[in-house]
Amino acid sequence: MMLDRLQALADRYEKLSELLCDPAVTADPKRLREYSKEQSDLEEAYQAYIEYKKVVSQLDDAKAMLGEKLDDEMRDMVKLEIEELTERKEALEKRIRVLLLPKDPNDDKNVIVEIRGAAGGDEAALFAADLYRMYTRYAESQGWKVELLDANVSDLGGFKEVIFMISGKGAYSKLKYESGAHRVQRIPVTESGGRIHTSTSTVAVLPEVEEIEVEILDKDIRIDTFCASGHGGQSVNTTKSAVRVTHIPTGIVATCQDGKSQNDNKQKALQVLRARIYEMRRQEEEAKLAGERRSKVGTGDRSERIRTYNFPQSRVTDHRIGLTLHKLDAIMNGEIDEIIDALTLAEQAELLEQENAAIV
């Protein structure tokens, strides 16, 4: 079955190569873009299949040689080659099975990240600011762009709420596991007795949604303008540049005040609104499938406590997969690849298990 799927994938990849050389396609920017993206999505699996076929051919040739008259030294060399090729074949089969797993259609999208201080008052807001810094540092390490959309700053310089966009290839595929409640254990700056407090901040990671995916009609929204506060320069409190957009059918509200103009803030608020409407619909769809077995990794359940950051012990624990790392300073500085990679592998293992169960 796997080989049949791979051959069909290879046939499609090679057909796309022909189409991308067709003058009728190169003259049509939309088709050219669609075909180029489709081929790019197939590239890794296609190359793995080409390598797999090469290894299988070499393995067959090596096994055939054992039937010939060989001296002892040559026979030992062929046996060693068969052993190495068999290991490569098995490794490629494992890799290909992962590459053939169903992909999240949102994986290549930019993301809108919403962080809110929850339980813990000022300390929760300060921790929300720490998380914002962690994600911006991580984005910088990936070569992604970060754009602040809206922020509600606390008296101590934390964030009661901060909303920002991260733009870059594969942003959602990496950050989608971050949705949920993040717990911090440390001595707050406001604590005079040296006691450790526990506070939480919530993170929501939403894929950026195109207009064609979620259509918002003018008659369904109410737009209010007001004077911005916080960021924005000298005129921030004197002009009504901040925008609040309310989606009347759902009651969902999005606000933006960090853009350069009222129109800029309106467009960004609409981006956030579309993402929130899309997320609401996704959760409604998941609720319908609640009886089915789903992975605990990457569900995006915001009420789920996913991670604890323990400052006295310099420890970070991801509760979904039982991963504990004693490198809190590095993680808070944006070095979260190890956590994200472990979560990705856990999800892939879960999907493979489900696929194997379906085959049986």
Buried (B, 14 or more C-beta within 10 A) or exposed (E): EEEEEBEEBBEBBEEBEEBBEEEEBEEEEEBBEBBBEBBEBBEEBBEBBEBBBEBBEBBEEBBEBEEEEBEEEEBEBBBEBBEBBBEBBEEBEEBBBBBBBEEBEBBBBBBBBBBBBBEBBBBBBBBBBBBBEBBBBBBEEBEBEBEBBBBBBBEBEBBBBBBBBBBBBEBBBBBBBBBBBBBBBBBBEEEEEEEEBBBBBBBBBBBBBEEEBBEBEEEEBEEEBEBBEBEBEEEBEEEEBBBBBBBEEEEBBBBBBBBEEBEBBBEBBBBBBBBBBBBBEBEEEBEEEEEEEEBBBBBBBBEBBBBBBBBEEBBBBBBBBEBEBEEBEBBBBBBBEBBBEBBBEBBBBBBBEBBEEEEE
